Amino acid sequence: MNVRDLEYFYQLSQLHSFTAVAQSFKVSQPSVTYAVKRLEKQFSCDLFIKDPSHRSVILTQQGQILAQHAETILLELSISEKEIKRVSQKKVKVGFPPIIRARILSQMIEQGNDLSFMSSISIFGDGSNDLLQQLLAGDLDFSLIGSLHSLEHPKLVTKELYQRQFYIVVSEKHPFAKRKELSFKDVLQENFILLDEGHIHLDAFNYLNEKYHDEAAILFKLSELSVIGQLVKENLGITFLTDFVLFSDFEGLVKIPLVNEEKLSFHVSYAYPKRAVLSTVIKDLINRLEKLNGENGL
């Protein structure tokens, strides 16, 4: 089977037009037509309804079946190509969200770990939601991922390392700074400065805010933790975060726990594809994470 034939056919199943597929691939329309004919010959069936009265392509039942499998086949081929290319170029791509990276690396340093192994790793520091999608698409070999629940996915091997609570974080100048705990209702009139889309923290905020009909307002959504810390320190708003090492560098910030019925946990796990052939570098990283978690806990 020609992979290009399968690509043309799958795109045809999505666009329902030979002309549109030809334009998409910048080929002639007969090229697409002949590709479909070759597939029909291989499978000994019609893949679309041959009726001139239909203005758009309508797949037969056999065509629908092939389209479903074609999507999986093409995705797996794409992932395989990316993985083989990385191995050939001796590149290891690891997802490491900034908050998680700060905590884990600080623990490694405290325990006297030699971090020279990191020189052979390309680190990608996006939010957990984005990194999960990159991992599933084959763009990463391994990732640390934060989630609101224990991470499970049928295509991934996952292992939870630790959990941390979410806190309301305010300036020491803020009226709430002396509070021992807060309910989300208490902060509905505050301006929130949050991590942006792609981060689990925004999902956690939205989960609580939906209970109050999205009454809480977001002033800024940012990707830079240091900027969020500075803005909150200046009492320009409050934020909603896990406690982590970076904020220990900011004097003038106060973290306040939520009331028991509204407490949320930030679950941190590592993950890699079930079908992955793990490199020595990834195996070493896993061993270090397991040892770090086993000795004193993260």
N, C-alpha and C positions, 0 to 999 in steps of 0.2 A: 504494500500500500504506500502510495506517495503521500508524505505528510502535507505537502502543499495542497493536494486534492482535498484532504480532510479540512484544512484551514478554510479553503474556499467554501466547502459545503457548510461548515459550522457558521460562517459569516452569513451565508445564504439563509440559514435557519433563523438568524437574528434579524436580518434586514428585509427578507422576503422579496428580494429584487435582484435579478442577475445584473442589471445595469449598475445598481448601487454597490454590489460586491466588486464588480470590475473597476469601478471608480475608486473604491476603498483600497484595492491592491495595486491600482495603476496598471492594469492589464486589459486586454481586449475582452469583450463579452464572450466570444467563442472559447477563450481559454477557460472561463468558468464553466461554460456549458459542457465542454469536453471532460473537465475534471469530474463533474457530477455523473456523466455517462460512464466514466471508468469505474466509479464507485458502484453504480448500479449494476455494471457487468460483474464486478467482483462479488457483490452480495446477491446477485440474481433476483433483483426486485426493483420496482419503481420507488424512488425516494421522494418524489413529489407528484402531485396530481397534474396530469398533462391535459389541461382544459383551457383552450384559448380564451374562454369567456372570463377566466380569472385574471384580474389585473395584477395581483400579487401572488407570489409563490406560496402554495399550501402544501405542507409536508404530508406524506402518507404516514400510516402508523409505523411502518418500517423506518421512514425518514426521521420520525420523532425519536425513535429508539436510538438510531445512530447519532443524532444530534446530542442527546444526553451523554452518550459515551464519548463522543468526540470532544466535548467540553473537558471531561476528566483527562482524556488522553493528551490533549494539547497542553493542559495545565501541567501535567506530570512531566511532559517533554521539556517544557519551559524551565521548570524547577531543576530537572536533571542537568540541563545545559548550564544553568547558573552555578550549580554545585561543582560540576566538573571543571568549569572555567576557574572558579576560586581555588580549587585544589591544584590545578595546573600552574596558577600564578602564586601559589603558596600564600593565599590570603585567607584569614579567618575573621569572619564578621560576627560581632557579638553585640546584641542590644543591651544597653545598660542605662536605664532611666536615671537622671541626675540625683534624685533623692535616694534611690536605692544604692547607686554607686558611691555616694558620699558615706553612707553608713557602712557598707561592706568594706570599702577600701580603708576607712579609718580603723575598723576592727582588725583588718589584716596588718596594718602598720603597728597598732598597739601590741599585737601578738608577735611582732618581729618577723613577719613574712617578707621574703624577698620579692619585690614587685617587678623584677626585670622581665618576668614571663609576659607581662602586659605589652611589651614591645612588639610581640608577634601577633597582637590582636588589634583589629580595626574596630574601634568602639563607636556605636551609634547611640546617641543620647536623646532620642525622642521620647514621647510619652508612651505609657504601657499599651494603650489601645492601638496606637500606630505601630509599635514594635510587634505586637501580636499579629497584625495583618502582614507585616513584612516577613515575619517568620513563616507564616502559612504560604506566602507567595514564593518562598525559596530565596528571598533576598538576604536572609540571615542564617547563620549556622546554629546559633544558640542565643537565648535571650533570658535576662531577668525580667520578670513581669509582675506588676502590681495589679490586684483585682479586689473587688468588694466581697468575693466569696472564694472558696478554694478553687483553684484553676483546674479545669478539666476540659479536654478537647479530644475527639476521637482520632485526630491525626498527630497528636503530640504526646511525648513522654513528659510528665510534669512532676515536680517535687516541691512541696511547700517548705520554705526555710524559716520564716518567722511572720508574726503579725504585729502591727502597731496600731494604736488608736488614732482616730482623727480628733483634732482640737480646733477650737476657735482661737485664733491668735490675734492679739490686739497690742497697741502701743501701751507702754506703762502710763501714758498720759490719759488713756481712755477711761471713762467712768466705770467700765466693766473690769478694769485691771485687778481690782480687789476681790472679785467674785470667785467663789470656790468651784462653781459649776454654772452652766448655762443651758437653757433649752433653746431650740432653734427659734421658737416663738419670740424669745427675748431679743433676737438680733434681726428680726424681719425689717426693721427700719434703717439698718446700717448699710453702708456702701461696701460691697465686697470687691476685693482685688484677688483674682483667682488665677491658677494655672489654666492655660487655654485648652481647646479641644485636643483630643488625643491623650489626655491625662485622666487617670481614674479619679483624681480629686474633683474634677468637674462633674463626673458621674455621681459621686457621693453627695456633692452639694445639690445637684438637681434632684436626687432621690429624696432628700429632706425637704427641699423647697416645694416639691410637688405636693407634699402633704399639707402645705399651707397655700395652695393655689398659686404657686410661683410669685408670692408677694415680695420676696427678698430681691433686691436690685443688685446687678453686677455693674460696678463702675469700670473696671478693666479686666480683660483676660490677657495674661502675658505668659511668655515661655521662660522668662529669666527669673529664677528664684531670688537672686540677689536684689533685683529691682523691686520685686514684691515686698521683700523684707524692708527695704529702705522706705518705700511708700507707707507701709503699715507703721514703721517706726516713727514717721513724721505725722502719724495720726490722720492720714488722708483717707483711711478706710480700714477694714479688718479683713482677715483671710481665714481660710479653712484648710488645714494641712495636717499631715502626720507630724509627730515630733521627730526631728532628724538632726544630724550633726551640723548642717550648715547654719541653722538658726541659732545654734549655741554661740556662733560668732557675732550675733547681733545683740548688743546690749540694748535694753529699752523695749524688748518684746516680752509679752506674757502669754503663755499658753493656758487655756482654760478648758477643762473637759466638759463634754456634753452630759446631760442628765442620763441616768442609766437606760431609760427606755428609748433613747435616741442615739446611743453609742454605736458607732460603726467601726469596723476593723479594716485595716489595709493589709491584705494578704500578699506576701512576697514569695514568689516561686521562681524556679528556673524551668526552662522548657526547651525542647528540641524535637525535630520531626522523628516519628517512630521509625521511619525507613532510613534514617541518617546513618552513614558510616562515620563514626566520630573520629576526629583527628586526635593526635597525641596532645595537642594544645588544649582542646576542649575537654579531654579526659582529665588533664591536669587541673584545669579550672574547676571541674566538678568535684574532684578530690579535695581541692582547697576549700570550696564552699561547704562540702560535707564536714570536713574537719573543723572548720570555723563554727559551724552550727552545732556540732557535737560536743566540742570542748566546753564552751561557756554559754552557748546559745547566742543568737543574734538579737 
